[in-house]
Amino acid sequence: MSEKKEAVFRQIRVAMMAVVLPFVMAVGPVVGYIGGGWIGERVGQGPSGRLIGLVAGFAAGIYQTVMIIRRILRELK
């Protein structure tokens, strides 16, 4: 494959990863809230389960965002 085509594909990959970032940040807390509520109801701690799930979802979203940004920066080198 020519270098020009590789550069175009690299730019497309970077753009696709950048488009995914807002979804990663939104889905993590939502899934954490729902999952934490479900687990909290099973254990008998509904509201606190939701809070723990929400915090875990935020943490997972931030972690994934950092990983995606690192990959984008690697692709741009």
Stockholm file with secondary structure:
# STOCKHOLM 1.0

chainA/1-77         MSEKKEAVFRQIRVAMMAVVLPFVMAVGPVVGYIGGGWIGERVGQGPSGRLIGLVAGFAAGIYQTVMIIRRILRELK
#=GR chainA/1-77 SS CCHHHHHHHHHHHHHHHHHHHHHHHHHHHHHHHHHHHHHHHHHTCHHHHHHHHHHHHHHHHHHHHHHHHHHHHHHHC
#=GC SS_cons        CCHHHHHHHHHHHHHHHHHHHHHHHHHHHHHHHHHHHHHHHHHTCHHHHHHHHHHHHHHHHHHHHHHHHHHHHHHHC
//
